[in-house]
Every structure is written in C-alpha cells, then in structure tokens.
Amino acid sequence: MPQSAATISGVQRMVLYETRARFFLVGTNQAQTKHRVLKIDRTEPKDLAIIDDKHVYSQQEVRELLGRLDLGNRTKIGQKGSSGLSRAVSAFGIVVSAGDRKT
C-alpha cells in the first residue's frame, strides 16, 4: 500500500506517460526510491483537471500502476501490439532562474 506524504524533496526525474484520456506525470527522487504521480485529464479542452493522489509510491508500486494503466487502456484486452500507455517525454530536474521567481 502506498505511503501518504505531501512532498518528495528533490524531485530529480520526471517521465510523462499518456493514454487517450489522460497524461500521467511520474516524478522520482535521485535514488528512484520514492515516486509521485500526477494525473492530468486531457478530455476537457477548456478546463485543466490535475489530480494529485498524495501518495508516495515505491519503484515496484509505480511499475505495477503503469502496467495496470497500460493493460486497462489497450484497444483490445490482451492485445500486445497496441499499447494503451506510452512514454511521451523524460526529463531530469527542474531549473528555475532567479529572474523567473515571483515573490
């Protein structure tokens, strides 16, 4: 069961996955031991709906979650060729310059 926590200090790596209906932004710490997931609804063109489940996942738990999302979003159940979840973008770190900060 995922642990409850508000933040992971020092998110180092982010991977954006997508299905037809949602984006899933998975962030992890440098050691890749703690993961957070943001769910972004892409079905409503005028509203931005972001869901943060406030859980910290282990590496195994996030793999299982992504596997379930892939399987549940395939066009035909059991069809290996048409993935229901695909990796869109990978990134490392977030850089904010002093000029971009607003206080």
Legacy VTK file of the C-alpha trace (Angstrom):
# vtk DataFile Version 3.0
C-alpha trace
ASCII
DATASET POLYDATA
POINTS 103 float
0.000 0.000 0.000
1.393 3.454 -0.886
2.618 5.682 1.916
0.902 9.024 2.488
3.104 12.079 2.152
2.744 15.631 0.928
6.071 16.069 -0.843
9.239 14.414 -2.030
12.123 16.769 -1.538
14.393 16.963 -4.545
12.425 15.513 -7.452
15.171 14.601 -9.924
13.493 12.753 -12.757
10.123 13.107 -14.421
8.504 10.921 -17.044
5.302 11.852 -18.837
3.123 8.937 -19.952
-0.056 9.245 -21.964
-3.250 7.413 -22.726
-6.089 8.667 -24.889
-7.819 10.249 -21.892
-5.006 11.268 -19.518
-1.401 12.237 -19.036
0.452 10.721 -16.074
3.444 12.676 -14.799
5.648 10.432 -12.647
8.297 12.193 -10.558
11.014 10.441 -8.573
13.871 11.265 -6.253
17.517 10.775 -7.264
17.698 7.290 -5.743
14.446 6.318 -7.501
13.018 5.004 -4.237
10.100 7.449 -3.918
7.676 8.254 -6.712
4.715 10.629 -7.041
2.062 10.621 -9.755
0.007 13.489 -11.156
-2.962 12.597 -13.344
-3.879 15.215 -15.931
-7.221 14.878 -17.714
-6.961 15.612 -21.422
-10.611 15.113 -22.367
-11.817 18.601 -21.411
-10.300 21.201 -23.777
-11.323 24.241 -21.702
-10.534 23.075 -18.160
-7.264 21.848 -16.703
-8.018 18.975 -14.334
-4.991 17.771 -12.355
-5.336 15.040 -9.746
-2.641 14.502 -7.106
-3.364 11.379 -5.067
-0.913 12.498 -2.316
0.750 9.076 -2.153
4.401 8.182 -2.326
4.920 5.021 -4.358
7.829 2.585 -4.286
9.506 1.658 -7.561
7.615 -1.651 -7.629
4.271 0.030 -6.917
4.725 2.577 -9.695
5.667 -0.209 -12.144
2.507 -2.094 -11.185
0.404 1.059 -11.581
1.835 1.755 -15.049
1.287 -1.882 -16.029
-2.353 -1.719 -14.974
-2.818 1.553 -16.861
-1.285 0.025 -19.979
-3.430 -3.094 -19.811
-6.615 -1.167 -18.998
-6.199 1.250 -21.901
-5.423 -1.160 -24.739
-7.861 -1.227 -27.623
-8.495 -4.941 -27.219
-7.838 -6.806 -23.981
-4.731 -8.943 -24.232
-3.545 -7.277 -27.443
0.199 -6.775 -27.037
0.831 -4.684 -30.155
-1.348 -1.700 -29.280
-0.107 -0.238 -26.037
-2.643 1.666 -24.009
0.072 3.653 -22.229
3.056 5.227 -23.913
6.024 7.251 -22.700
5.817 10.748 -24.128
8.747 12.622 -22.523
11.530 12.038 -19.982
13.288 14.888 -18.176
15.803 15.333 -15.396
15.416 18.136 -12.818
13.738 21.500 -12.964
15.770 24.664 -13.365
14.343 27.975 -12.186
16.371 31.116 -12.736
16.221 33.921 -10.169
14.539 36.172 -12.745
11.648 33.725 -13.180
10.722 33.614 -9.492
7.756 35.631 -8.304
7.538 36.578 -4.651
LINES 1 104
103 0 1 2 3 4 5 6 7 8 9 10 11 12 13 14 15 16 17 18 19 20 21 22 23 24 25 26 27 28 29 30 31 32 33 34 35 36 37 38 39 40 41 42 43 44 45 46 47 48 49 50 51 52 53 54 55 56 57 58 59 60 61 62 63 64 65 66 67 68 69 70 71 72 73 74 75 76 77 78 79 80 81 82 83 84 85 86 87 88 89 90 91 92 93 94 95 96 97 98 99 100 101 102
